[in-house]
Amino acid sequence: MVMVLEDDVKFEPFFNQKLNALLEEVVHLPMDWHLIYLGRKRLDENAEEGVSGTHLLVYAGYSYWTLGYLLSKSGARKLLEQRPLNNLLPVDEYLPIMYDKHPQDEWKAHFPNRDLVALSAEPLLLYPTRYLNEEGYISDTEDSPTVLTTPSQQGTTSTPSPEL
């Protein structure tokens, strides 16, 4: 297992203890898992169910922000097997596609094996240091000239066209 963290995350107080408690639950899961979000932007919180037999995990719904996550070796293998560099898109779009929670069916069609088991810490353990429009906020994507936005979309995340 590997932990992936963005360089600008804010750790919850007592992060180490909370992470250890979460990992203790993970060890006793009766199923294989591939990805566990530690921090993210939930886009449909009501669609998430708790993982049976746990107190700190839910099945991840459609999410943005890959602030931090745990990835199992089999999860990494599943992500690479779909050859994402042949159909390039932001990782926070790719991950929900791979666990089949992305709303764009046209995009999902480019990745036929969408059986990644994605969970999330609940409550989350990581948050952004700064949010959009806060002093010192920097984003490689939200204000990128590569990601096209219209004036009405300023301050929102834009998604690439379905023609991957």
C-alpha positions as CSV (number, residue, x, y, z in Angstrom):
1,M,0.0,0.0,0.0
2,V,1.1,3.5,-0.7
3,M,-0.1,6.9,0.5
4,V,-0.3,9.7,-2.0
5,L,-0.6,13.3,-0.8
6,E,-0.8,16.6,-2.5
7,D,1.8,19.1,-1.5
8,D,-0.7,21.6,0.0
9,V,-2.9,19.5,2.3
10,K,-3.9,20.4,5.9
11,F,-3.9,17.5,8.3
12,E,-6.7,17.0,10.7
13,P,-5.6,17.3,14.4
14,F,-4.4,13.9,15.6
15,F,-4.0,12.7,12.0
16,N,-1.7,9.8,12.9
17,Q,-4.0,8.4,15.6
18,K,-7.1,8.8,13.3
19,L,-5.2,7.2,10.4
20,N,-4.1,4.3,12.6
21,A,-7.7,3.7,13.7
22,L,-8.8,3.7,10.1
23,L,-6.1,1.2,9.1
24,E,-7.2,-1.0,11.9
25,E,-10.6,-1.2,10.3
26,V,-9.1,-1.7,6.9
27,V,-7.1,-4.7,8.1
28,H,-10.4,-6.4,9.2
29,L,-12.4,-5.7,6.0
30,P,-14.0,-8.8,4.6
31,M,-13.3,-7.6,1.0
32,D,-10.4,-6.3,-1.1
33,W,-10.2,-2.6,-1.5
34,H,-8.2,-0.6,-4.1
35,L,-8.4,3.0,-3.1
36,I,-9.2,4.9,0.1
37,Y,-9.7,8.6,0.0
38,L,-8.3,10.5,3.0
39,G,-9.2,13.9,1.6
40,R,-11.5,14.9,-1.2
41,K,-14.4,17.1,-2.3
42,R,-17.6,15.2,-2.0
43,L,-20.0,15.9,-4.9
44,D,-22.9,13.8,-3.8
45,E,-22.6,13.0,-0.1
46,N,-26.1,11.6,0.1
47,A,-25.2,8.8,-2.3
48,E,-22.6,7.3,0.0
49,E,-23.2,4.2,2.1
50,G,-21.2,3.2,5.1
51,V,-19.0,0.1,4.8
52,S,-20.6,-2.7,6.8
53,G,-18.7,-3.5,10.0
54,T,-16.8,-0.2,10.1
55,H,-17.3,3.2,11.7
56,L,-14.8,5.2,9.7
57,L,-15.3,4.1,6.1
58,V,-17.9,4.8,3.4
59,Y,-18.1,3.7,-0.3
60,A,-16.9,6.7,-2.2
61,G,-19.3,8.6,-4.5
62,Y,-18.4,11.0,-7.2
63,S,-15.6,13.1,-5.9
64,Y,-13.1,15.8,-6.9
65,W,-9.8,16.7,-5.4
66,T,-7.2,13.9,-4.9
67,L,-5.9,15.6,-1.7
68,G,-4.7,12.3,-0.3
69,Y,-5.5,8.6,-0.7
70,L,-4.3,5.1,0.0
71,L,-3.7,2.9,-3.0
72,S,-3.3,-0.9,-2.8
73,K,-0.9,-2.7,-5.2
74,S,-3.9,-4.3,-6.9
75,G,-5.5,-0.9,-7.2
76,A,-2.4,0.6,-8.8
77,R,-2.4,-2.3,-11.2
78,K,-6.1,-1.7,-12.1
79,L,-5.5,2.0,-12.7
80,L,-2.5,1.3,-15.0
81,E,-4.1,-1.6,-16.9
82,Q,-6.6,0.9,-18.4
83,R,-3.7,2.8,-20.0
84,P,-4.9,6.3,-18.8
85,L,-2.2,8.1,-20.8
86,N,-3.9,7.0,-24.0
87,N,-7.1,8.8,-22.9
88,L,-5.6,11.7,-20.8
89,L,-7.8,13.5,-18.3
90,P,-7.4,14.9,-14.8
91,V,-6.9,12.2,-12.1
92,D,-9.9,13.5,-10.1
93,E,-12.0,12.6,-13.1
94,Y,-10.2,9.3,-13.8
95,L,-10.6,7.8,-10.4
96,P,-14.5,8.1,-10.2
97,I,-14.6,6.7,-13.7
98,M,-12.7,3.7,-12.5
99,Y,-15.0,3.0,-9.6
100,D,-18.0,3.7,-12.0
101,K,-19.4,6.8,-10.2
102,H,-18.7,9.3,-12.9
103,P,-21.7,11.0,-14.5
104,Q,-20.2,11.1,-18.1
105,D,-21.1,7.8,-19.8
106,E,-19.2,8.8,-22.9
107,W,-16.0,9.2,-20.9
108,K,-16.6,5.9,-19.0
109,A,-16.8,4.1,-22.4
110,H,-13.1,4.7,-22.9
111,F,-12.3,2.6,-19.8
112,P,-14.2,-0.7,-20.0
113,N,-13.0,-2.3,-16.7
114,R,-14.5,0.1,-14.0
115,D,-14.4,-2.2,-11.0
116,L,-12.1,-0.3,-8.7
117,V,-13.3,-0.6,-5.1
118,A,-13.1,2.9,-3.8
119,L,-13.7,3.8,-0.1
120,S,-13.3,7.0,1.8
121,A,-12.4,8.0,5.3
122,E,-15.5,9.4,7.1
123,P,-14.8,11.9,8.6
124,L,-12.1,13.0,6.2
125,L,-8.6,13.3,7.5
126,L,-7.2,15.9,5.0
127,Y,-8.3,19.2,3.7
128,P,-6.9,21.8,1.3
129,T,-4.7,24.5,2.9
130,R,-6.5,27.2,0.9
131,Y,-9.7,27.3,-1.1
132,L,-10.5,29.0,-4.4
133,N,-10.4,32.9,-4.1
134,E,-8.5,32.8,-0.8
135,E,-5.3,34.8,-0.6
136,G,-2.4,32.6,-1.6
137,Y,-4.5,30.0,-3.5
138,I,-2.7,28.4,-6.4
139,S,-4.1,25.8,-8.8
140,D,-2.5,24.1,-11.7
141,T,-5.9,23.3,-13.2
142,E,-8.7,25.7,-12.0
143,D,-7.1,28.7,-13.7
144,S,-5.2,26.9,-16.4
145,P,-5.4,28.2,-20.0
146,T,-5.4,24.5,-21.0
147,V,-8.7,23.9,-19.2
148,L,-11.3,26.0,-21.0
149,T,-13.9,27.9,-19.0
150,T,-16.5,30.5,-19.9
151,P,-17.0,33.6,-17.8
152,S,-20.0,32.0,-16.1
153,Q,-17.8,29.1,-15.0
154,Q,-15.1,31.2,-13.3
155,G,-14.4,29.7,-9.9
156,T,-15.8,26.3,-10.9
157,T,-14.0,23.2,-12.0
158,S,-14.2,22.7,-15.7
159,T,-14.1,19.2,-17.2
160,P,-12.6,18.2,-20.5
161,S,-14.7,17.4,-23.5
162,P,-15.9,13.8,-23.9
163,E,-13.6,13.3,-26.9
164,L,-10.7,11.9,-24.8
